[in-house]
Amino acid sequence: MSGQQRHFDRDFLGSEPRRSKVHTRHQKKMEHIKNGAQRPPFRHVPLFAQVEVRAALYPTEERVKVERAVLALLPDAKFESPAKDGRVTGRAGDLTRLAQIVRHARIRDTAREVLRHSIGQDGVIRFYLNKQAATAARVNFALPGGEPLGSLDVEIRAREPESLIEELTWIEGESDERLFGTRKPNHAGRGPGGRPGR
């Protein structure tokens, strides 16, 4: 052989070898921790917030039916006395029922994207729901002014709106993988059935 050094693997030329892609769940989790400064780490939050729902009351509608539509999604809603402008206004705090409806309807991915884009600069989540669908305890997102009989205008104020949205649309396994880099996170503080303790 000649005295000249021969290299059989060009990947190892230079000061350090080429880094391989992350494959294992542990490595993914370490990457999440490493990049934590760029995005605040997710933590589970209770399904409670300050919720206000407003809806226009048309001449062909009965006030009690509009209130029932709100109660179908937010059972703890309390309503103000009838206003002169004919609007129905209710306030609630428990979002458990809304999360259950979204889960059973299998629209959690869609709901997550809609709600994420509904966070205003002030941190308030504002979105619109089809009034007739709500009467049947269904969640159907609407565009402002796009419903013949108006919509339910919803505002949610929470300390951590992004975490609340993740909780509302949580998918066991998929959300674990996406947020924690593993399907077996340590759900400290979560109550029965995998939901966060109150």
KATABEL-V527766 format. One record per backbone hydrogen bond with DSSP energy under -0.5 kcal/mol. CO is the residue of the C=O (numbers start at 1). NH is the residue of the N-H. E is the energy in kcal/mol with one decimal. If there is no record, write none. Layout:
BEGIN
co-><CO/CO>
nh-><NH/NH>
e-><E/E>
END
This chain:
BEGIN
co-><6/9/10/11/24/25/26/27/28/29/30/31/33/34/35/35/46/47/49/50/51/52/53/54/55/56/58/62/62/63/64/65/66/67/68/69/70/70/74/78/83/86/87/87/88/89/90/91/92/93/93/95/96/97/98/99/100/101/102/103/107/108/109/110/111/112/113/115/116/118/118/120/124/124/125/127/128/129/130/131/132/133/133/134/138/140/142/143/147/150/151/152/152/153/154/155/156/156/157/158/160/161/162/163/164/165/167/171/171/172/173/174/175/176/176/176/177/185/186/187/189/191/192/195>
nh-><8/12/13/18/28/29/30/31/32/33/34/35/36/37/38/39/48/95/51/157/92/155/90/153/88/58/61/65/66/67/68/69/70/71/72/73/73/74/77/91/86/57/83/89/55/80/53/78/51/49/95/99/100/101/102/103/104/105/107/106/111/112/113/114/115/116/117/118/119/120/126/123/120/126/156/154/142/152/134/135/136/136/138/137/140/130/128/146/150/131/153/129/154/54/127/52/125/158/50/161/164/165/166/167/168/169/170/175/176/174/177/178/179/180/181/182/181/187/188/190/197/194/195/191>
e-><-0.5/-1.5/-1.5/-0.8/-2.1/-2.4/-2.2/-2.1/-2.1/-2.1/-2.7/-2.2/-1.3/-0.5/-1.4/-1.2/-1.8/-2.8/-0.8/-2.8/-2.3/-2.4/-2.8/-3.3/-3.3/-0.7/-2.2/-0.7/-1.6/-2.2/-1.8/-1.6/-1.6/-2.5/-1.8/-0.6/-1.1/-2.7/-2.0/-2.5/-1.4/-0.6/-0.9/-0.5/-2.1/-2.4/-3.0/-2.6/-2.5/-1.9/-0.6/-2.1/-2.1/-2.3/-2.2/-2.1/-2.7/-2.0/-1.8/-1.1/-3.1/-2.4/-1.9/-2.5/-2.7/-2.3/-1.8/-0.9/-1.1/-0.6/-2.4/-2.0/-2.8/-0.7/-2.5/-2.8/-2.5/-2.8/-1.8/-1.4/-0.8/-0.9/-2.1/-2.1/-0.7/-3.0/-0.5/-2.3/-1.8/-0.7/-0.7/-2.0/-0.7/-2.4/-2.0/-2.6/-2.6/-0.6/-2.4/-0.5/-2.2/-2.2/-2.0/-2.1/-2.5/-1.7/-1.1/-2.8/-0.6/-1.1/-2.4/-2.3/-2.6/-2.5/-0.8/-1.2/-0.9/-1.0/-2.1/-1.6/-2.7/-1.3/-1.1/-3.9>
END
